[in-house]
Amino acid sequence: MQCTLKKPVILSGVTVHSGAVADMQLSPAPINTGVIFRVAHRGSLTHIPAHSEFVTDTRLSTTLSRGEAKISTVEHLLSAISGLGIDNLFIDVNSGEVPIMDGSAAPFVFLMREVGIKEQNAAKKFIRIKKRVEVRVGDKVASIQPYDGFKVTCEIVYDQPVISSTQQRETLDFSTTSFIDEISRARTFGLLSEYEQIRALNLARGASLENAVVVDDSRVLNEGGLRYNNEFVRHKILDAIGDLYLMGGPILGDFEGYKSGHAVNDALVKAVLADPSAWDIVRFDHDVKKHSSHSCKKSVLVAA
């Protein structure tokens, strides 16, 4: 069934790129609403659906825009929404950026689970991948193919001693439990050597050891080190789940990314949506079939 929150949840925190403090409220939404950002802009609220159609920037994060209003760094929140199986949600934010929290999806997961998730009286819709689609951006590759479920594989390649010493390929066979346990706490990361270059682009002004894993040539600078022994590649999976949710909802398919980031993830989503033969929308419904005097109920996948 489709799901939303049982009641609103309010949070605030620093934004990683602007460095400002943003307030945000996540609220229940009716069936078939989808996920809608309601962004305060010049005294009014602009509604921006969480959909690839509205992606306008993929430098170091994913940004959605509509008119002059924009909301950036949406990927960690959308990853949490996808991970918890939420279909319908209003997200009110008084800034042009989602708070970075601790750099992972875990704070969003915790807060949404605290208020509770409610089933709604409508069948959940899935985007089913019907054929393999692949995109390449330079040496970066992303692909998706049919799969009875949702699987995400990412491989990173860093010529950097600390990152290259960890496992750089990982696969998640998706479920809410596996997402929470294996992916949700993986934080965004950066190289100390690149920090000033990024700041020169007026980005990462709110970045700190409180919301990112930072590495120099020999070690992880964060107190306590890594949360997972391969936290770097797990965060890439977290990002991919959030970016893929911009296809318009939960996916039935097998994604694989090689050196992929927000730009190539978005290119893949747009390539899939542009090809009507590559996907369709299906839902799980409950059929009742009678056999003699007995009946049995089972879930079946049907076209939406």
C-alpha positions as CSV (number, residue, x, y, z in Angstrom):
1,M,0.0,0.0,0.0
2,Q,1.0,3.6,-0.4
3,C,2.5,5.2,2.7
4,T,2.8,8.6,4.3
5,L,3.8,9.9,7.7
6,K,1.3,9.7,10.6
7,K,2.0,13.3,11.6
8,P,4.3,16.1,10.8
9,V,8.0,16.3,11.9
10,I,9.9,19.5,12.2
11,L,13.7,19.8,12.0
12,S,16.4,22.4,11.3
13,G,20.1,22.4,10.6
14,V,22.9,24.0,8.7
15,T,23.0,23.7,4.9
16,V,26.3,22.3,3.5
17,H,26.7,24.6,0.6
18,S,25.3,28.0,1.7
19,G,26.2,27.5,5.3
20,A,22.8,29.0,6.4
21,V,20.4,27.4,8.9
22,A,17.3,26.0,7.3
23,D,14.0,25.0,8.9
24,M,12.0,22.1,7.4
25,Q,8.7,20.3,8.0
26,L,7.7,16.9,6.6
27,S,4.0,16.5,6.6
28,P,1.5,13.7,5.6
29,A,0.1,14.0,2.0
30,P,-3.0,12.4,0.4
31,I,-2.7,9.3,-1.8
32,N,-1.2,9.8,-5.3
33,T,0.4,13.1,-4.3
34,G,4.0,12.0,-4.6
35,V,6.7,13.9,-2.8
36,I,6.4,17.7,-3.1
37,F,8.8,20.3,-1.9
38,R,7.1,23.6,-0.9
39,V,9.8,26.1,-1.0
40,A,9.4,29.6,0.5
41,H,10.5,32.1,-2.1
42,R,9.7,35.8,-2.1
43,G,6.8,35.6,0.3
44,S,5.1,32.6,-1.3
45,L,5.4,28.8,-1.6
46,T,6.5,27.3,-4.8
47,H,5.6,23.6,-5.3
48,I,8.4,21.6,-6.8
49,P,7.7,17.9,-7.3
50,A,10.5,15.4,-6.6
51,H,11.0,14.5,-10.2
52,S,13.8,14.5,-12.7
53,E,11.9,17.0,-14.9
54,F,12.9,19.7,-12.3
55,V,16.6,18.8,-11.9
56,T,18.6,21.8,-12.9
57,D,22.0,21.3,-11.3
58,T,24.1,18.3,-10.3
59,R,27.3,19.9,-9.1
60,L,28.2,18.2,-5.8
61,S,24.5,17.7,-5.0
62,T,21.1,17.4,-6.8
63,T,19.1,20.6,-7.2
64,L,15.5,21.0,-8.2
65,S,14.1,24.3,-9.6
66,R,10.8,25.7,-10.7
67,G,10.8,29.3,-12.0
68,E,13.1,31.3,-9.7
69,A,12.6,28.9,-6.7
70,K,15.1,26.1,-6.1
71,I,15.9,23.4,-3.5
72,S,19.3,21.8,-3.5
73,T,21.0,18.8,-1.7
74,V,17.7,16.8,-1.9
75,E,19.4,13.4,-2.4
76,H,19.9,12.3,1.2
77,L,16.4,13.2,2.2
78,L,15.0,11.4,-0.9
79,S,17.1,8.4,-0.1
80,A,15.6,8.2,3.3
81,I,12.1,8.6,1.9
82,S,12.8,5.8,-0.6
83,G,14.4,3.7,2.1
84,L,11.3,3.9,4.3
85,G,8.9,3.3,1.4
86,I,7.1,6.6,1.7
87,D,5.1,7.6,-1.4
88,N,3.3,10.8,-0.4
89,L,4.8,13.7,1.5
90,F,4.9,17.5,1.7
91,I,8.3,19.0,2.5
92,D,8.1,22.7,3.5
93,V,11.5,24.5,3.7
94,N,12.3,28.1,4.2
95,S,15.7,27.9,2.4
96,G,16.9,27.0,-1.0
97,E,18.7,23.9,0.5
98,V,17.8,20.9,2.6
99,P,19.8,20.8,5.9
100,I,22.7,18.5,5.7
101,M,22.3,17.1,9.2
102,D,25.2,14.7,9.8
103,G,25.9,14.1,6.1
104,S,23.9,10.9,5.9
105,A,20.3,9.8,5.7
106,A,20.1,8.5,9.2
107,P,18.7,11.6,11.0
108,F,15.8,11.8,8.5
109,V,15.2,8.1,8.9
110,F,15.2,8.4,12.7
111,L,12.8,11.4,12.8
112,M,10.3,9.9,10.3
113,R,10.3,6.5,12.2
114,E,9.7,8.4,15.4
115,V,6.5,10.0,14.2
116,G,5.5,6.8,12.4
117,I,4.6,5.7,8.9
118,K,0.9,5.2,7.9
119,E,-0.4,2.9,5.2
120,Q,-3.0,4.6,2.9
121,N,-6.0,3.1,1.1
122,A,-4.4,2.8,-2.3
123,A,-2.0,0.4,-4.0
124,K,1.6,1.4,-4.2
125,K,2.9,2.2,-7.7
126,F,6.3,1.1,-9.0
127,I,8.3,2.1,-12.0
128,R,9.2,-1.3,-13.6
129,I,12.3,-1.3,-15.9
130,K,11.5,-3.4,-19.0
131,K,14.9,-3.3,-20.8
132,R,18.5,-2.3,-20.2
133,V,19.4,1.4,-20.5
134,E,23.0,2.7,-20.1
135,V,24.5,6.1,-20.2
136,R,28.1,7.3,-20.2
137,V,29.4,10.7,-19.2
138,G,33.2,10.7,-19.9
139,D,34.5,7.6,-18.1
140,K,31.5,7.4,-15.8
141,V,28.8,4.8,-16.5
142,A,25.4,4.1,-15.1
143,S,22.9,1.5,-16.2
144,I,19.7,-0.1,-15.2
145,Q,18.1,-3.3,-16.3
146,P,15.0,-5.5,-15.4
147,Y,15.0,-7.1,-12.0
148,D,12.4,-8.7,-9.7
149,G,13.1,-6.2,-6.9
150,F,15.4,-3.3,-6.5
151,K,19.2,-3.7,-6.5
152,V,21.9,-1.1,-6.4
153,T,25.6,-1.6,-7.2
154,C,28.2,1.1,-7.1
155,E,31.9,1.1,-7.8
156,I,34.2,4.0,-7.0
157,V,37.8,4.5,-8.2
158,Y,39.9,6.9,-6.2
159,D,43.6,7.4,-6.7
160,Q,43.8,8.4,-3.0
161,P,45.5,6.2,-0.4
162,V,42.8,6.3,2.3
163,I,39.8,5.7,0.0
164,S,41.6,3.2,-2.2
165,S,42.5,1.1,0.9
166,T,38.8,0.4,1.4
167,Q,36.5,-1.8,-0.5
168,Q,35.4,0.2,-3.5
169,R,32.5,-1.9,-4.9
170,E,29.3,-2.8,-3.0
171,T,25.8,-4.1,-3.8
172,L,22.6,-3.5,-1.9
173,D,19.6,-5.8,-2.5
174,F,17.1,-3.3,-1.4
175,S,14.7,-3.6,1.6
176,T,13.9,-1.2,4.3
177,T,15.9,-3.2,6.8
178,S,19.0,-3.5,4.6
179,F,18.8,0.3,3.8
180,I,18.6,1.3,7.4
181,D,21.3,-1.1,8.6
182,E,23.7,-1.1,5.7
183,I,23.4,2.3,4.0
184,S,21.5,5.0,5.9
185,R,24.4,6.0,8.2
186,A,27.0,6.4,5.4
187,R,28.1,10.0,5.3
188,T,29.1,12.2,2.4
189,F,32.9,12.6,2.1
190,G,35.5,14.9,0.7
191,L,39.2,15.4,0.2
192,L,41.0,18.0,2.3
193,S,43.1,18.8,-0.7
194,E,40.0,19.8,-2.8
195,Y,38.3,21.9,-0.1
196,E,39.6,25.4,-1.1
197,Q,38.8,24.7,-4.8
198,I,35.2,23.8,-3.9
199,R,34.9,26.9,-1.7
200,A,36.1,29.0,-4.6
201,L,32.9,27.9,-6.4
202,N,30.9,29.2,-3.5
203,L,30.0,25.7,-2.4
204,A,30.6,23.7,0.8
205,R,30.5,26.8,2.9
206,G,28.7,24.9,5.7
207,A,30.9,21.7,5.4
208,S,32.6,20.5,8.6
209,L,33.7,17.4,10.4
210,E,30.2,17.3,11.9
211,N,28.5,16.6,8.5
212,A,31.1,15.0,6.3
213,V,33.9,12.5,6.3
214,V,37.2,14.4,5.5
215,V,40.4,12.6,4.5
216,D,43.9,13.9,3.9
217,D,46.7,11.9,2.3
218,S,47.1,9.5,5.2
219,R,44.0,9.3,7.4
220,V,40.4,10.1,8.1
221,L,40.3,13.3,10.1
222,N,36.9,12.7,11.8
223,E,37.1,11.6,15.5
224,G,35.9,8.0,15.6
225,G,36.9,7.2,12.0
226,L,34.5,5.5,9.6
227,R,31.0,4.2,10.5
228,Y,31.4,1.3,8.0
229,N,34.7,-0.1,6.8
230,N,33.7,0.9,3.2
231,E,31.6,4.0,4.1
232,F,32.7,5.8,0.9
233,V,31.1,3.5,-1.6
234,R,28.1,2.9,0.7
235,H,27.4,6.7,0.5
236,K,27.5,6.5,-3.3
237,I,24.7,3.9,-3.0
238,L,22.8,6.2,-0.7
239,D,23.1,9.0,-3.2
240,A,22.1,6.8,-6.1
241,I,18.9,5.7,-4.3
242,G,18.0,9.3,-3.7
243,D,18.7,10.3,-7.3
244,L,16.8,7.3,-8.7
245,Y,13.7,8.2,-6.7
246,L,13.5,11.3,-9.0
247,M,12.3,8.9,-11.6
248,G,8.9,9.4,-9.9
249,G,8.7,6.8,-7.2
250,P,10.0,3.3,-6.2
251,I,11.7,1.3,-8.9
252,L,11.8,-2.4,-9.9
253,G,15.2,-2.7,-11.5
254,D,18.9,-3.4,-11.1
255,F,21.1,-0.3,-11.1
256,E,24.8,-0.3,-11.5
257,G,27.1,2.7,-11.4
258,Y,30.8,2.9,-12.2
259,K,32.3,6.2,-10.9
260,S,28.8,7.5,-11.0
261,G,27.6,10.7,-9.4
262,H,24.6,13.0,-9.5
263,A,25.2,14.0,-13.1
264,V,25.3,10.6,-14.6
265,N,22.6,9.3,-12.3
266,D,20.3,12.1,-13.6
267,A,21.3,11.4,-17.2
268,L,20.3,7.8,-16.7
269,V,16.9,8.7,-15.2
270,K,16.2,11.1,-18.0
271,A,17.2,8.5,-20.6
272,V,14.9,5.9,-19.1
273,L,11.9,8.3,-18.9
274,A,12.5,9.4,-22.5
275,D,12.1,5.9,-23.8
276,P,8.5,4.7,-23.3
277,S,9.5,1.1,-24.2
278,A,12.0,1.0,-21.3
279,W,9.5,1.2,-18.4
280,D,6.0,1.1,-17.3
281,I,4.0,1.7,-14.1
282,V,2.7,-1.3,-12.2
283,R,1.1,-1.9,-8.8
284,F,0.7,-4.8,-6.5
285,D,-3.0,-5.7,-6.1
286,H,-4.8,-8.4,-4.2
287,D,-6.8,-10.9,-6.2
288,V,-9.2,-13.4,-4.6
289,K,-9.5,-16.6,-6.5
290,K,-12.0,-19.2,-5.6
291,H,-11.2,-22.9,-5.6
292,S,-14.2,-25.1,-4.7
293,S,-15.3,-23.8,-1.3
294,H,-11.9,-22.2,-0.5
295,S,-10.5,-18.8,-1.5
296,C,-6.9,-17.6,-1.3
297,K,-5.6,-14.1,-1.4
298,K,-2.3,-13.3,-3.2
299,S,-0.4,-10.3,-4.4
300,V,-0.1,-9.9,-8.2
301,L,1.7,-7.3,-10.2
302,V,-0.6,-5.5,-12.6
303,A,-0.4,-2.5,-14.9
304,A,-1.4,0.6,-13.2
